[in-house]
Amino acid sequence: MESRSLSGQGAGPSTSYGTASADGTGPSSSPTLPTSRYASNEPSTAMVPSSRSSLPPISTSGPSAFPKPYSTALLNAADVRSPLLKRTSPQTYGSVPSSPVIPSTAVAKNKVWNDKKGEKSAWDYIHMDVRRQSRDRLSRFLDQSDVGSIVDIVEAVSAVAFACIYVTYTYLPDDAHLVYLWHAELLLASFFLIDFAFRGIALSTEPLDDMLSFTGFVNLGTIFPVLPVSFFMANYNFWTSGTFWRFVYPLRFLKVYVEVRRVINRFHNDMTPLTLFAVNAYLQIFCLLFCSGGVIQIAETTYGDMDTYNGEWTFFHSCFNSLLLFVAMNYPTADNTLTKCFVMFLIVLLIIVVPYQLSIFFEIYGSYSSYEYAVLTPSKRMKHIVLCGDLTPNRIEQFFNEIFHEDHDLVDTRVAVMSDEDPSSDLVAMLLDPFVAKRTTFLKGSILHDYDAARASCATASAIFVLTRKVGQEDVNLSDHRTFMRAMAAHRVAKDVPIYAQLHLSSNKHLFHDIEQNNVLCFSEVIHSILAQNCLCPGFSTFIYNLTTTAGCETELDDTWESRYLHGASHELYSVQLPPPHVIEGLTFAEVSAWVYSRCNGVILFAIHVLSADGHGTIVLNPGSTYWCRGNEIGFVIAKDRKTADNVTSMAKETTPKQPGVSSHSMLKADSLHDLAIIADVPKKKGTSSATTPGGGGPQALRKKRNSRMLMWSAKESKPAGQIHKRTLKECVVFDMTKLKLSSSPIVVCLLAPTFPDHMEYFVVPLRSPVIKEHHPIVFLTHKLPTRESYEPLSCYSDLYFVETTKICLESLKRGGVEIARRIVLMCGGGEFAETSSAELLADASSIATHKSITSLLGPARAPSVITELVNRYTKLCP
């Protein structure tokens, strides 16, 4: 097999790959292309990159050299294309693409097109390709690495030492000749020259422009008077010559300014922009004053009758006068004309420089926010939590009120608030409070940014809270997706930190399955379920609200309902650790709960965290006599404050529950004491920790399971009693509920939102639970009928009706059946629509107005049957 090199003998000047000529014209070109060129064994020419060596030879006689269509077909001028457009052989994949042989006519034609691309300047011929390719890499390395920082610091220190040598010259007598000062100047100037030649010229993309710039002028003005000019001076310096060349020495302060500013700018990540600019501005002004002082001194001592050595006009004296000129525009009388001219120039310069710097300073100050650079430093003595998400001033204030309330006794906890916006004026006033200022850090930033997450120390946080809020009239899915993105970012930077997130729709809960240690609260599930339970048990939502919020009401307990309500509202939920096994092991949950209530000032133990065999835990509400406590479990109690709740754990050191005495709490009834006495007289089997009832007649009778009424929050396993065959939405839509003959009074739900809410099945399922004796019809008074996806979970329930209306008014309320309703539920429509703090306070306006309209229609006697959902905790329904 014969092969030939791509760089044949007949090739013209080497060119890069290009498109061959289509017409075949040009110098030394034939009008047509030869046929069967690829099959010929004659040497041919090819185009080779100008700066590369010849490509390895390829075979042209075998069938695999080029694709079959090109090996036998006749090529004309129009078929000559770029080799990148041709199909390459599978054997050449991953290597340099094979190029078809282009005839000399095309090479000649392409030469004109590629001449400009192949042109090289004199600078390129000197430094060749190695400099062009590695110059930028080396420059970036010096600009970003620690090596470049060390070089800049050394050069800044050298510039200061270089200026100090000049100041030393000013205090020496005229006949003093210190050779070691010249040696130091030579050493420093050599270092400056090497750095300027390497970084300022060799690594520069525009060497000539850099040499003619301000930095280049300063370097040349400080280096050349020493190296090499000083070798030709009598005393190796210009200072002892007494000529006008002395004026080159004050340029050394400009060298100090250039080098020190470069070092300061390298630490821009450690300073705020305002601080960085202020430091640079002070450096510029001080270097300008020192330079001016040096010029004034040289002008007065060289061309006047002043003497430097005798103390009449020292360098310090001249710098002090230049400072007076800068501050008060006052300068002592000088007879030297040169000095007067320079003073006038300095005054004009200061008039220009100072206002310019001040304008930049105030511009930066106007756009600067101190919260953008705030950092929370972790402490070993205090833990911290991170609050982020869609925050508003009211939500942040409520979070602070809960976390810092004295009932919780969280004295060792700090809060880092990450918000996309600056705090409002009210929030700034709160942050200035000494108590809050020591325990909070407000950071402007996003947890999606790793730098901001590091500022908040998310990796070492005890917990991360991600709040959600609907902005404007956007889809709630967008809000949930933002929350999910923030939760994912939090999990990425803090994998072992618990994440507590809020979601609007429970259908988006599956997004958090891959995130471990997460706790997701879904508004649609919780709010709708609580409102449904409120229809069955009036006041249930108020009870849950009082348990989950801190009121701190201080009132004396008496027989009035107001005092009892405030007394109950002052209690909250807490988790505590139960006493150790040697104290409560073998006792049922009911016995421990009664003992805790009697010994801990009314603390109610109502739930316990039970660990299963596989290590997973679950929370059991009031297991009664069916669960025997093991000790050291986590229990959930209702207590007045944290200190009272912690008494449950410390009870083991004071007494044991074997002989429960008389309760110290006034609200414990006599029947409870009687039951406790009966339980105390019954012998107990110690060491029993299983969930089954131990043997024995007496204990078996006393520990009989109590079948308490429980409301079902969801019914997925068994078919509720209210389910029938699926009905279409058209069958459920009615115009006037009063014209229907209903077997029982309905539950009317007034939807104030402009669209039908999602996941209304969480409201319907508790009302269709099999344990409920009577199922009341449910009527939805809505502005817009539900979509197919929203209606699908509701289609299997009976007695569901939809009344469509354009607006909520008395006429539509009557059509909805509020006059014959058993319960009326008002679901707020603008709860999360508020975009500003003031608008958030007015989010409940529609709910309150509708509530007043219904109560005026029904009268005060039926007002308790109206259940209103409120968003703002400060909103009060006036009677």
SVG drawing of the C-alpha trace seen along z (x, -y; Angstrom):
<svg xmlns="http://www.w3.org/2000/svg" viewBox="-88 -87 120 101">
<polyline fill="none" stroke="black" stroke-width="0.4" points="0.0,0.0 1.5,-3.3 1.1,-6.3 2.0,-9.9 2.3,-12.8 -0.3,-15.6 2.5,-18.1 3.4,-17.3 6.1,-18.8 3.8,-20.7 2.2,-22.5 2.3,-26.2 2.6,-28.3 1.1,-26.5 -2.3,-27.6 -5.0,-26.6 -8.1,-24.7 -10.4,-26.7 -13.0,-26.6 -11.6,-26.0 -12.3,-28.2 -15.5,-27.4 -14.6,-28.8 -11.0,-27.6 -9.6,-30.9 -6.5,-32.6 -2.8,-32.6 -1.4,-29.3 -4.8,-27.7 -6.4,-25.4 -10.0,-26.1 -11.2,-22.6 -10.3,-20.1 -8.7,-16.8 -10.8,-13.6 -10.2,-10.6 -7.8,-12.6 -8.1,-10.5 -7.3,-7.3 -4.1,-8.6 -0.7,-7.6 0.9,-10.9 2.0,-13.3 -0.5,-15.9 -0.8,-19.0 -2.8,-19.6 -3.4,-22.4 -1.6,-22.2 -1.9,-24.5 0.8,-27.1 2.1,-26.6 1.9,-22.8 4.1,-20.0 3.0,-17.8 0.3,-15.4 1.0,-11.7 0.7,-10.1 -2.6,-8.6 -3.2,-5.9 -5.0,-6.8 -4.9,-3.6 -7.1,-1.5 -10.9,-1.7 -10.9,-3.0 -8.8,-6.1 -11.9,-8.2 -15.6,-7.4 -16.6,-5.6 -18.5,-8.5 -15.3,-10.5 -13.0,-7.8 -14.7,-7.2 -16.9,-10.2 -15.9,-13.2 -15.3,-16.3 -16.1,-19.7 -15.4,-23.1 -18.8,-23.2 -18.0,-19.9 -14.9,-21.1 -16.0,-21.9 -14.6,-22.2 -13.2,-18.9 -15.3,-19.3 -18.4,-18.9 -17.4,-15.6 -18.0,-12.2 -14.9,-10.8 -14.0,-7.2 -14.8,-5.4 -11.1,-4.5 -10.2,-8.2 -12.6,-9.1 -10.9,-10.8 -7.9,-11.9 -7.1,-14.8 -9.7,-14.9 -8.5,-13.7 -8.4,-16.4 -9.1,-15.8 -6.4,-16.8 -7.0,-20.2 -5.5,-21.0 -3.0,-23.8 -5.5,-26.1 -7.6,-26.0 -4.5,-26.5 -3.5,-29.6 -7.0,-30.9 -7.1,-30.2 -3.8,-31.9 -5.3,-35.3 -8.1,-34.6 -5.6,-33.3 -2.9,-35.9 -4.3,-38.1 -4.8,-35.2 -1.2,-34.1 0.3,-37.6 2.6,-38.1 3.8,-41.2 7.4,-41.8 6.3,-41.3 4.8,-37.9 8.0,-36.8 10.0,-37.6 7.9,-35.8 6.5,-33.1 3.5,-31.0 4.7,-29.9 4.3,-33.5 1.0,-34.0 -0.5,-30.8 1.1,-31.0 1.1,-34.7 -2.5,-34.9 -2.3,-31.8 0.8,-33.1 -0.8,-36.5 -4.0,-35.0 -1.9,-32.8 -0.1,-35.8 -3.4,-37.8 -5.3,-35.1 -2.8,-33.0 -1.1,-33.5 2.2,-33.8 1.0,-37.0 -0.3,-38.3 3.1,-37.7 4.9,-39.5 2.5,-42.5 3.0,-42.7 6.8,-42.5 6.7,-45.2 4.5,-47.5 6.9,-47.2 9.8,-47.8 8.1,-51.0 7.6,-52.3 11.3,-51.6 12.2,-53.3 10.3,-56.4 11.9,-56.3 15.3,-56.5 14.3,-59.7 13.1,-61.2 16.4,-60.2 18.2,-62.2 16.3,-65.3 17.7,-65.2 21.3,-64.6 23.8,-67.4 24.9,-68.3 28.4,-66.8 27.1,-63.4 27.7,-60.5 26.2,-57.2 27.1,-54.5 24.8,-51.9 21.8,-54.0 22.7,-53.9 23.2,-50.1 19.7,-49.8 18.3,-52.0 20.0,-49.8 18.5,-46.6 15.0,-48.0 15.2,-49.6 16.4,-46.3 13.4,-44.5 11.0,-47.2 12.6,-46.9 12.4,-43.1 8.7,-43.2 7.8,-46.0 9.6,-44.3 8.0,-40.9 4.4,-41.8 4.1,-45.2 5.5,-44.5 6.1,-40.8 2.8,-39.6 0.8,-42.6 -1.5,-42.4 -0.8,-46.0 2.8,-46.7 3.1,-50.1 -0.1,-51.4 0.9,-50.2 4.3,-51.9 2.6,-55.2 -0.1,-54.8 0.1,-56.5 1.5,-53.3 4.2,-53.1 5.1,-56.7 5.5,-56.3 7.6,-53.2 9.9,-54.8 10.2,-58.0 11.3,-56.0 13.5,-53.4 15.5,-55.2 17.0,-57.9 18.6,-55.1 19.1,-52.4 21.2,-53.2 21.4,-57.1 22.9,-57.0 26.0,-55.2 27.0,-58.4 26.5,-60.8 29.3,-62.0 27.6,-60.9 25.4,-58.3 22.2,-60.4 20.5,-63.5 19.9,-64.9 23.4,-66.1 23.6,-67.7 21.3,-70.5 19.7,-70.6 16.1,-70.5 16.5,-66.7 15.6,-66.6 11.9,-66.8 12.0,-63.1 12.2,-62.0 8.6,-62.9 7.4,-60.5 8.3,-57.7 5.2,-58.4 3.1,-57.8 4.9,-54.5 3.8,-53.8 0.2,-54.6 0.3,-52.3 1.7,-49.3 -0.2,-49.7 -3.5,-50.1 -2.8,-46.9 -2.4,-45.0 -5.6,-46.6 -7.6,-45.6 -6.6,-42.0 -8.5,-41.8 -11.8,-43.1 -13.6,-40.0 -12.6,-40.8 -13.9,-44.4 -17.1,-46.0 -17.1,-48.2 -17.5,-51.3 -14.5,-50.4 -12.4,-49.5 -13.1,-52.8 -12.5,-54.8 -9.1,-53.2 -8.1,-53.8 -9.3,-57.4 -7.4,-58.1 -4.3,-56.5 -4.6,-58.7 -4.9,-61.9 -2.1,-61.1 0.3,-60.1 -0.7,-63.3 0.0,-65.4 3.4,-63.7 4.3,-64.2 3.2,-67.9 5.3,-68.3 8.3,-67.0 7.9,-69.3 7.4,-72.3 10.5,-71.4 12.6,-71.0 11.4,-74.3 12.1,-76.2 15.5,-74.7 16.9,-74.5 15.7,-77.8 15.3,-79.8 17.4,-80.7 16.0,-77.9 18.2,-75.2 17.1,-71.6 19.8,-70.4 19.5,-73.2 15.8,-72.6 14.5,-75.7 12.5,-73.7 12.4,-70.0 10.3,-67.4 7.9,-67.2 7.5,-71.0 6.7,-70.9 4.2,-68.1 2.5,-69.9 2.1,-73.0 0.7,-71.0 -1.9,-69.5 -2.8,-73.0 -3.2,-73.9 -5.5,-70.9 -7.6,-71.6 -7.9,-75.4 -6.5,-76.6 -4.0,-78.6 -0.3,-78.7 2.5,-80.7 3.9,-83.6 6.6,-82.3 8.9,-84.5 9.9,-81.6 8.0,-82.0 8.3,-78.3 6.7,-77.4 3.9,-79.8 3.2,-78.3 3.1,-74.8 0.8,-75.9 -1.7,-77.3 -1.5,-74.0 -2.0,-72.0 -5.1,-74.1 -6.6,-73.5 -5.8,-69.8 -7.4,-69.5 -10.5,-71.3 -10.9,-68.7 -9.8,-65.6 -11.7,-66.0 -15.2,-66.7 -14.7,-63.8 -13.8,-61.4 -16.7,-62.6 -19.1,-62.2 -18.0,-58.6 -18.1,-58.0 -21.7,-59.1 -22.7,-57.2 -21.3,-54.0 -22.8,-54.8 -26.2,-55.2 -26.1,-51.8 -24.4,-50.1 -26.2,-47.9 -24.4,-46.7 -26.6,-43.7 -25.1,-42.4 -21.8,-41.8 -23.0,-40.8 -21.6,-37.5 -22.8,-35.2 -19.8,-33.7 -20.7,-30.4 -20.1,-30.1 -19.4,-27.1 -21.5,-28.4 -24.6,-29.2 -26.4,-27.3 -28.0,-29.1 -30.9,-28.5 -31.4,-30.0 -34.6,-31.6 -35.0,-32.0 -37.5,-31.9 -40.3,-34.3 -40.1,-36.6 -42.0,-39.8 -41.4,-42.1 -44.5,-40.8 -43.5,-37.2 -40.0,-37.9 -41.4,-39.8 -43.8,-36.9 -40.9,-34.5 -38.8,-36.6 -41.7,-36.8 -42.1,-33.1 -38.4,-32.1 -37.4,-34.7 -40.5,-34.5 -39.6,-34.2 -41.8,-31.1 -39.6,-29.1 -36.4,-30.0 -34.2,-29.8 -31.3,-31.8 -28.6,-29.9 -30.1,-30.3 -29.3,-32.8 -31.2,-33.5 -29.7,-34.2 -32.3,-35.8 -31.6,-35.6 -33.8,-37.8 -33.6,-39.0 -34.6,-42.5 -33.3,-45.0 -35.2,-45.2 -38.0,-47.7 -37.8,-50.7 -39.8,-48.9 -37.7,-45.8 -34.5,-47.9 -35.8,-49.4 -36.4,-45.9 -32.9,-44.8 -31.5,-47.8 -33.0,-46.5 -30.2,-45.3 -31.9,-41.9 -32.6,-41.2 -29.3,-42.6 -27.3,-40.1 -29.3,-37.2 -30.0,-37.9 -28.1,-38.6 -29.8,-39.9 -28.2,-39.0 -29.2,-40.2 -28.8,-37.3 -30.1,-34.0 -29.4,-30.5 -29.1,-29.5 -25.8,-31.3 -23.0,-29.3 -21.3,-32.4 -24.4,-33.7 -25.0,-30.2 -21.5,-30.3 -22.1,-33.8 -25.1,-32.4 -23.0,-29.3 -25.7,-27.0 -23.4,-24.0 -23.2,-24.3 -26.8,-25.4 -29.1,-23.5 -32.1,-23.9 -33.1,-25.7 -36.6,-27.1 -37.8,-27.8 -41.0,-29.8 -43.2,-30.2 -45.5,-32.9 -47.6,-33.5 -46.5,-36.7 -49.2,-38.6 -51.5,-36.5 -48.9,-33.9 -49.7,-30.2 -49.0,-28.5 -46.9,-25.9 -44.4,-28.6 -44.1,-29.4 -43.7,-25.8 -41.1,-25.3 -39.1,-28.3 -39.3,-26.7 -38.1,-23.4 -35.1,-25.0 -34.2,-26.7 -34.6,-23.4 -32.4,-21.6 -29.7,-24.3 -29.9,-24.0 -29.6,-20.3 -26.5,-20.6 -24.6,-22.9 -25.9,-21.3 -26.7,-17.6 -27.0,-16.8 -29.1,-19.8 -32.9,-19.4 -34.9,-21.4 -38.4,-22.7 -40.3,-23.9 -43.7,-25.2 -45.7,-24.3 -49.0,-25.4 -50.0,-22.2 -49.6,-18.7 -49.3,-17.4 -45.8,-18.9 -44.7,-17.0 -43.1,-14.3 -40.4,-16.8 -38.9,-16.5 -38.6,-12.7 -34.9,-12.8 -34.1,-15.3 -33.4,-13.6 -34.2,-15.1 -37.0,-17.3 -40.3,-18.3 -42.8,-19.7 -46.0,-21.6 -48.6,-21.8 -51.1,-24.6 -53.8,-23.0 -53.8,-19.8 -53.5,-21.4 -55.8,-24.4 -58.6,-22.5 -58.5,-19.7 -58.6,-22.0 -61.5,-23.9 -63.4,-20.6 -62.7,-19.6 -64.0,-23.0 -67.4,-22.1 -67.6,-19.0 -66.1,-20.5 -66.7,-24.3 -63.6,-26.1 -61.2,-23.4 -59.2,-25.7 -58.9,-28.3 -57.7,-25.5 -55.0,-24.4 -54.0,-28.0 -53.6,-28.7 -51.4,-25.6 -49.1,-26.5 -48.6,-30.2 -47.2,-31.9 -49.6,-34.3 -48.0,-34.7 -51.2,-35.9 -50.8,-36.7 -54.1,-36.5 -55.6,-35.1 -57.7,-32.0 -61.3,-32.4 -64.8,-31.2 -65.2,-33.5 -64.8,-32.1 -62.5,-35.0 -60.0,-34.1 -60.1,-30.4 -59.7,-31.1 -56.7,-33.3 -55.3,-30.7 -55.6,-28.0 -54.2,-30.4 -51.1,-30.9 -50.2,-27.2 -48.1,-25.8 -46.8,-22.5 -43.4,-21.2 -41.4,-18.1 -39.7,-16.6 -37.8,-13.5 -39.7,-11.2 -38.1,-10.1 -35.5,-7.2 -36.6,-3.5 -36.1,-2.8 -38.9,-5.3 -41.6,-4.7 -40.8,-1.4 -43.9,0.9 -46.4,-2.0 -49.0,-2.6 -49.1,-5.9 -52.3,-6.8 -50.7,-6.3 -47.7,-8.4 -49.9,-11.1 -52.0,-11.3 -48.8,-11.4 -47.3,-14.2 -50.5,-16.2 -50.6,-16.0 -47.0,-16.7 -46.0,-19.3 -48.6,-22.0 -51.1,-20.9 -48.7,-19.7 -50.7,-17.5 -48.9,-14.6 -50.9,-13.7 -48.6,-12.0 -45.4,-9.9 -42.8,-9.0 -42.6,-5.3 -39.7,-3.5 -40.4,-0.4 -38.1,2.7 -36.6,1.4 -35.5,-1.9 -38.2,-4.1 -40.4,-6.1 -44.0,-7.3 -46.0,-9.7 -48.9,-8.1 -51.7,-10.3 -52.9,-9.2 -52.3,-5.4 -54.0,-5.2 -53.6,-1.9 -52.4,-0.1 -48.8,-1.3 -46.3,-0.6 -43.6,-3.2 -39.9,-2.1 -38.3,-5.4 -36.4,-8.1 -38.9,-8.4 -39.8,-11.7 -43.2,-12.9 -45.3,-15.8 -46.9,-17.9 -49.1,-21.1 -47.4,-23.4 -47.3,-27.0 -43.7,-27.5 -40.5,-25.6 -39.3,-25.6 -42.6,-24.0 -42.4,-21.4 -38.8,-20.5 -40.1,-19.5 -41.3,-16.3 -37.7,-15.1 -36.6,-16.1 -39.4,-14.4 -37.4,-11.3 -35.1,-13.1 -37.9,-14.2 -40.5,-11.5 -41.8,-8.3 -45.3,-7.6 -45.9,-4.6 -48.1,-6.6 -49.6,-9.5 -50.7,-12.0 -53.2,-14.8 -52.8,-17.0 -51.4,-20.5 -53.3,-21.7 -56.7,-23.2 -58.3,-22.0 -57.7,-18.3 -61.2,-16.8 -62.0,-14.4 -62.9,-11.6 -59.3,-11.7 -58.0,-11.4 -60.3,-8.4 -59.1,-6.7 -55.5,-7.2 -56.1,-5.7 -57.6,-2.6 -54.7,-2.2 -52.2,-2.7 -53.7,0.2 -53.5,2.6 -50.2,4.5 -48.2,3.9 -46.0,6.3 -42.5,4.7 -40.3,5.0 -43.1,5.3 -42.3,3.1 -44.3,4.7 -47.5,3.2 -49.6,6.1 -51.6,6.3 -49.9,8.5 -51.8,11.4 -53.9,11.1 -57.5,10.5 -57.3,7.2 -54.9,5.4 -56.6,6.9 -59.9,5.2 -58.3,1.9 -56.2,1.8 -59.1,2.4 -58.6,0.4 -60.7,-2.8 -62.4,-3.3 -62.4,-7.1 -64.0,-8.9 -61.4,-9.8 -61.9,-11.9 -60.4,-10.5 -58.3,-13.0 -58.1,-10.9 -59.7,-7.7 -57.6,-5.9 -57.7,-2.3 -61.4,-1.8 -64.2,-3.4 -66.0,-6.1 -69.7,-5.9 -70.3,-9.0 -68.7,-7.6 -70.9,-6.7 -70.4,-6.3 -68.6,-9.1 -70.7,-12.1 -69.9,-14.6 -69.4,-18.2 -72.5,-19.2 -74.7,-17.1 -73.3,-18.9 -73.9,-22.4 -77.1,-24.1 -78.3,-27.7 -80.3,-27.9 -79.8,-25.6 -83.0,-26.7 -85.1,-25.0 -83.6,-21.6 -85.2,-19.4 -82.3,-18.4 -82.6,-15.8 -80.4,-17.8 -79.0,-21.3 -75.9,-21.8 -72.4,-23.1 -71.9,-26.1 -68.3,-27.0 -67.8,-30.5 -64.7,-30.6 -63.4,-34.1 -60.5,-33.3 -60.9,-34.1 -60.3,-30.4 -61.4,-27.2 -58.7,-26.0 -56.8,-22.8 -56.9,-19.8 -60.4,-20.4 -60.6,-16.7 -58.8,-17.3 -61.9,-19.4 -64.4,-16.8 -62.8,-13.6 -63.1,-14.4 -66.8,-15.3 -67.4,-12.0 -65.7,-9.8 -67.6,-6.6 -67.5,-7.4 -69.8,-10.4 -73.4,-9.5 -74.9,-12.1 -73.3,-13.4 -74.5,-16.9 -74.5,-18.2 -71.6,-20.4 -72.2,-23.4 -69.3,-25.4 -70.2,-29.0 -67.4,-29.9 -66.5,-32.4 -65.2,-29.7 -66.0,-26.0 -63.2,-23.6 -61.0,-22.3 -61.1,-18.6 -58.0,-17.9 -59.4,-19.6 -62.8,-17.9 -61.6,-14.4 -61.0,-13.6 -64.4,-15.0 -66.4,-13.2 -66.9,-10.1 -68.7,-11.8 -72.4,-12.3 -74.3,-15.5 -71.6,-17.8 -73.0,-20.9 -71.5,-23.9 -73.1,-27.3 -71.4,-29.7 -71.5,-33.4 -69.8,-36.5 -69.5,-38.1 -70.2,-37.4 -73.2,-39.4 -76.4,-38.9 -78.3,-37.6 -75.6,-35.0 -75.3,-34.1 -79.0,-33.3 -78.8,-31.2 -75.9,-29.3 -78.1,-28.4 -76.5,-30.3 -79.9,-30.9 -80.5,-27.1 -76.9,-26.1 -75.6,-24.3 -72.1,-25.7 -70.8,-28.5 -67.1,-28.4 -65.3,-31.5 -62.1,-30.5 -59.8,-33.5 -58.8,-34.2 -56.0,-36.8 -54.1,-35.2 -50.8,-35.0 -51.4,-37.5 -49.9,-40.5 -46.8,-42.0 -46.1,-44.7 -46.3,-45.0 -49.3,-47.3 -51.1,-45.1 -50.5,-42.0 -52.3,-43.7 -55.3,-44.2 -55.3,-40.6 -58.3,-39.7 -60.5,-42.6 -62.7,-40.5 -63.1,-37.8 -64.2,-40.3 -66.6,-42.1 -68.2,-38.8 -68.4,-37.7 -70.3,-40.9 -72.7,-40.5 -73.6,-36.9 -74.0,-37.8 -76.2,-40.7 -78.3,-38.4 -78.5,-35.6 -78.6,-37.6 -76.4,-37.5 -77.9,-34.2 -76.4,-32.2 -73.2,-34.1 -71.2,-31.3 -72.0,-29.0 -69.8,-31.2 -66.2,-29.9 -63.8,-32.5 -60.3,-31.8 -57.9,-34.7 -54.4,-35.1 -53.1,-38.0 -52.8,-37.0 -53.4,-40.7 -56.8,-40.8 -59.7,-41.0 -63.3,-40.3 -65.2,-43.0 -68.7,-42.1"/>
</svg>
